[in-house]
Amino acid sequence: MKNFYLLLFAGCITAAISCKKETVTTSTKLPETGSMKSTTSDQLVSGSNSFGIGGFAGLSTDQKMVLYNKLEIQYVRAQLTLKNFKGGIGGPQKLSNNGFKVILNLNWSLVPKKGDDKTPTTWPQDMNLYKQKLGEVLSKYKPDVAVIENEPTVDIFHKGPVEDYITELKNAIQVCKQYGVTVADGGIHVPLILQVRDGNLNNENAVEVKKLIAAYKTLDLDYVNIHCHGGDTYTQGSFEKAADYIRQQTGKPVICNEFSLAKSSTSLLKDMVNGLKQGDYKIALIFSANGDDRSVPLNKGTDLLPLGIDYRDMIK
């Protein structure tokens, strides 16, 4: 296994974007937000970018919606697996029916959880079968954004040449465009993006990210997806620099469908939220876990913890 994943969690930095729960309309057009780099930190934290949340493992869709409403958000994350898809889209469809905007991860097969002793998944090889399965989903349900796979350069999740992921993504984009669905990649990480920018290709994951960025320039993606899992501090300007570099290299706007905190800290959360706003991320979703994977929770059951309340108040 490559050494990147440990390095990522040791050295990472971050921030995020937000969204208020709005009156439901028939439009799925995503908001545009201008650069806020000249705005003060206190002004930034009370902005109105499209923030939301993912996670809440172990809770039902109904329980998650209780938390979403308490957070006063609209953008939420869900996932489906294509390989064994049998037609069930209950959770994501229920979220959409209740006015939430669903950022849907579409994974070919079940991705191992962090810490599990499982074999990483391989990329799909039969593109006709892949497009058939993806079409079966999108003919029944249209998410607000389709995210193709999750973190393609994280070695505990996936194995095989990154070129195979690029092939999958290219075919996924074709199907998404056929059904009129907005599409993004599975997420590349801030530290690796900055390594590529600085010409530091001393590990295989950085080489993979360089290849992905080159491919994203030519692929018809609507967004490039950037992830980061924060340590104990936030390095000022890192999220903005990563976003600027991706926009420069690909010509695409950026989103973040996963950022997280390694400790429950209001000041760290504020720094990360402000960094995402300054970086002009069109959508950003915080990840609420149980702390085992360096992602602290924002909830206990269907109650918000103090950090969850802080997040709600920051993104109003």
VOGU-3710 file (C-alpha; in Angstrom, 3 decimals, decimal comma):
1> mknfylllfa> 0,000/0,000/0,000  1,306/3,418/-0,831  2,193/5,867/1,931  -0,015/8,721/0,814  -3,020/8,128/3,017  -1,024/8,427/6,242  0,667/11,537/4,927  -2,677/13,041/3,962  -4,104/12,815/7,437  -0,886/14,008/9,047
11> gcitaaisck> -0,445/17,070/6,915  -3,794/18,068/5,594  -5,523/21,427/5,760  -9,020/22,518/4,868  -12,199/24,449/4,683  -15,780/24,280/3,388  -18,965/25,717/1,902  -22,596/25,921/2,971  -26,221/26,138/2,284  -29,384/27,244/3,974
21> ketvttstkl> -32,567/25,193/3,767  -34,644/27,044/1,194  -38,118/26,953/-0,177  -38,206/24,088/-2,664  -38,423/25,055/-6,312  -38,311/23,083/-9,516  -34,977/24,592/-10,473  -31,797/22,615/-9,914  -29,437/25,379/-11,013  -26,602/25,683/-8,521
31> petgsmkstt> -25,679/29,068/-7,072  -22,806/31,133/-8,333  -20,606/32,915/-5,807  -18,004/35,540/-6,565  -14,534/35,811/-5,105  -14,499/37,013/-1,506  -10,750/37,351/-1,063  -10,950/41,010/-0,047  -13,577/40,340/2,616  -12,701/40,140/6,299
41> sdqlvsgsns> -12,769/36,852/8,205  -15,768/37,838/10,315  -17,728/38,895/7,240  -16,859/35,679/5,448  -18,173/33,425/8,164  -21,657/34,891/7,806  -21,805/34,424/4,020  -24,318/32,340/2,074  -22,425/29,862/-0,086  -23,879/26,400/-0,589
51> fgiggfagls> -22,814/24,506/2,496  -24,194/21,138/3,494  -23,270/17,838/5,126  -22,554/14,169/4,618  -22,049/11,264/6,971  -24,349/10,379/9,893  -23,623/6,669/9,454  -26,048/4,358/11,203  -29,003/6,718/10,991  -32,081/6,214/8,835
61> tdqkmvlynk> -33,004/8,710/6,137  -35,763/10,075/8,373  -33,323/10,550/11,248  -30,840/12,266/8,948  -33,544/14,639/7,752  -34,213/15,643/11,368  -30,563/16,691/11,612  -30,566/18,375/8,200  -33,499/20,513/9,275  -31,828/21,368/12,582
71> leiqyvraql> -28,748/22,424/10,624  -30,952/24,470/8,264  -29,109/23,129/5,236  -30,225/22,046/1,794  -27,221/20,263/0,233  -26,695/16,688/1,452  -24,593/13,706/0,420  -25,832/10,209/-0,396  -24,434/7,213/-2,285  -25,458/4,309/-4,494
81> tlknfkggig> -23,535/1,261/-5,725  -23,928/0,397/-9,406  -22,534/-3,121/-9,760  -25,418/-4,846/-8,011  -28,040/-2,147/-8,541  -31,537/-3,649/-8,464  -33,617/-0,511/-8,877  -33,809/0,767/-5,303  -33,339/4,517/-4,889  -35,414/5,003/-1,757
91> gpqklsnngf> -33,100/7,151/0,363  -31,900/9,667/-2,245  -35,380/9,954/-3,759  -36,905/10,632/-0,340  -34,350/13,358/0,272  -35,176/15,012/-3,046  -38,899/14,694/-2,393  -38,379/16,577/0,869  -36,607/19,497/-0,775  -32,955/18,585/-0,272
101> kvilnlnwsl> -30,362/18,874/-3,025  -28,591/15,535/-3,277  -24,880/15,225/-4,075  -24,823/11,545/-4,999  -21,698/9,396/-4,971  -22,064/6,711/-7,630  -19,583/3,937/-6,836  -19,120/0,877/-9,023  -18,788/-1,463/-6,046  -18,850/-1,160/-2,273
111> vpkkgddktp> -15,850/0,840/-1,106  -14,100/-0,479/2,035  -14,444/1,704/5,090  -11,402/3,328/6,623  -9,769/0,888/9,014  -11,445/-2,190/7,541  -9,197/-5,088/6,581  -10,675/-5,393/3,112  -9,315/-5,570/-0,393  -9,575/-2,246/-2,270
121> ttwpqdmnly> -12,066/-2,256/-5,131  -10,971/-2,519/-8,748  -12,175/-0,181/-11,460  -14,921/-1,482/-13,764  -13,549/-2,917/-16,995  -16,706/-3,518/-19,060  -17,752/-0,025/-20,054  -20,908/-1,226/-21,805  -22,070/-2,823/-18,557  -20,986/0,228/-16,588
131> kqklgevlsk> -22,951/2,627/-18,791  -25,956/0,311/-18,685  -25,970/0,278/-14,868  -25,438/4,020/-14,585  -28,231/4,603/-17,091  -30,547/2,402/-15,009  -29,991/4,724/-12,050  -30,249/8,025/-13,907  -33,351/6,962/-15,831  -35,096/6,581/-12,456
141> ykpdvavien> -33,492/9,346/-10,423  -31,611/12,554/-11,229  -29,382/13,850/-8,419  -28,412/17,496/-8,274  -24,787/16,458/-8,747  -23,461/12,996/-9,636  -20,039/12,333/-8,084  -18,263/9,456/-9,809  -16,571/7,211/-7,238  -14,970/8,392/-3,983
151> eptvdifhkg> -11,348/9,513/-3,682  -9,819/7,610/-6,621  -6,228/8,110/-5,437  -6,755/6,723/-1,913  -5,142/3,306/-1,910  -7,274/1,641/0,754  -10,334/2,336/-1,405  -9,188/1,529/-4,949  -6,531/-0,400/-6,814  -5,489/-0,435/-10,447
161> pvedyitelk> -4,063/2,185/-12,810  -5,558/5,640/-12,536  -6,025/5,547/-16,317  -8,815/3,009/-15,702  -10,585/5,540/-13,498  -10,213/8,183/-16,202  -11,853/5,757/-18,661  -14,703/5,149/-16,202  -15,145/8,878/-15,628  -15,199/9,608/-19,360
171> naiqvckqyg> -17,984/7,074/-19,871  -19,858/8,295/-16,794  -19,819/11,847/-18,121  -21,341/10,681/-21,406  -24,225/9,011/-19,574  -24,736/11,937/-17,202  -24,914/14,378/-20,105  -27,399/12,099/-21,859  -29,711/12,380/-18,846  -29,024/16,062/-18,151
181> vtvadggihv> -27,236/15,414/-14,831  -24,489/17,648/-13,464  -21,311/15,632/-12,878  -18,104/15,835/-10,829  -15,121/13,571/-10,199  -14,614/11,594/-6,988  -12,299/14,051/-5,262  -8,599/14,907/-5,181  -6,877/16,170/-2,048  -5,471/19,588/-1,240
191> plilqvrdgn> -1,939/18,451/-0,215  -1,489/16,449/-3,412  -2,811/19,279/-5,578  -0,251/21,621/-4,035  2,502/19,018/-4,514  1,627/18,836/-8,213  1,543/22,627/-8,459  5,018/22,817/-6,919  6,428/20,009/-9,090  6,885/17,690/-6,100
201> lnnenavevk> 6,066/14,287/-7,604  7,941/12,148/-5,098  5,096/9,687/-4,494  2,797/7,718/-6,762  -0,363/9,428/-5,554  0,944/12,837/-6,601  1,731/11,400/-10,039  -1,854/10,083/-10,211  -3,277/13,489/-9,286  -1,159/15,136/-11,989
211> kliaayktld> -2,648/12,720/-14,530  -6,160/13,397/-13,284  -5,780/17,166/-13,488  -4,536/16,856/-17,080  -7,537/14,661/-17,929  -10,032/16,979/-16,239  -8,957/19,780/-18,557  -10,318/17,861/-21,556  -13,270/16,018/-19,974  -16,714/17,635/-19,913
221> ldyvnihchg> -16,930/17,817/-16,123  -19,187/20,431/-14,569  -17,062/20,599/-11,413  -13,724/19,393/-10,105  -14,110/17,967/-6,602  -11,515/18,775/-3,903  -11,260/16,978/-0,536  -9,296/17,657/2,609  -9,316/16,215/6,109  -8,104/18,783/8,585
231> gdtytqgsfe> -5,533/18,198/11,280  -5,284/20,309/14,395  -4,822/23,551/12,482  -5,751/25,125/9,181  -2,915/26,479/7,049  -4,018/29,876/5,828  -4,512/30,042/2,079  -4,124/26,335/1,304  -7,671/25,702/0,196  -7,698/28,852/-1,896
241> kaadyirqqt> -4,391/27,982/-3,559  -5,603/24,495/-4,453  -8,833/25,860/-5,955  -7,025/28,559/-7,922  -4,610/26,007/-9,360  -7,402/23,635/-10,409  -9,355/26,440/-12,068  -6,216/27,616/-13,846  -5,317/24,154/-15,098  -8,781/22,836/-16,007
251> gkpvicnefs> -11,018/25,860/-16,562  -13,615/24,220/-14,270  -15,298/25,538/-11,106  -14,673/23,591/-7,909  -16,741/21,952/-5,201  -15,875/20,045/-2,033  -18,197/17,163/-1,211  -16,104/16,209/1,819  -14,152/18,153/4,419  -13,715/17,208/8,048
261> laksstsllk> -12,101/18,128/11,339  -9,769/15,934/13,403  -10,829/17,636/16,625  -13,909/19,431/17,886  -12,764/23,028/17,565  -14,924/26,040/16,757  -11,914/28,109/15,707  -10,652/25,378/13,364  -14,108/25,007/11,864  -14,361/28,765/11,332
271> dmvnglkqgd> -10,971/28,874/9,613  -11,957/26,019/7,293  -15,330/27,499/6,393  -13,729/30,849/5,657  -11,045/29,186/3,536  -13,670/27,499/1,391  -15,555/30,737/0,959  -12,410/32,582/-0,023  -11,605/29,729/-2,411  -14,980/30,190/-4,149
281> ykialifsan> -16,122/26,572/-3,789  -19,607/26,406/-5,259  -20,737/23,643/-2,883  -19,034/22,275/0,247  -20,151/19,465/2,535  -18,737/18,834/5,966  -18,408/15,168/6,948  -19,754/14,053/10,317  -18,263/10,746/11,483  -17,506/9,163/14,862
291> gddrsvplnk> -13,902/10,308/15,177  -12,352/6,949/14,270  -11,242/8,223/10,861  -10,193/11,680/12,082  -13,621/13,102/11,322  -15,312/14,295/14,489  -19,105/14,094/14,819  -21,480/17,023/14,656  -24,288/15,002/16,192  -25,262/12,503/18,838
301> gtdllplgid> -28,230/10,606/17,515  -30,661/13,200/16,195  -29,295/15,950/18,450  -26,688/18,458/17,353  -23,485/18,594/19,363  -22,032/22,061/20,113  -19,837/21,819/16,987  -22,933/21,107/14,882  -24,636/24,176/16,336  -21,529/26,220/15,569
311> yrdmik> -21,574/25,001/11,968  -25,253/25,845/11,587  -24,687/29,349/12,896  -21,599/29,968/10,747  -23,327/29,138/7,489  -26,565/31,084/7,974
//
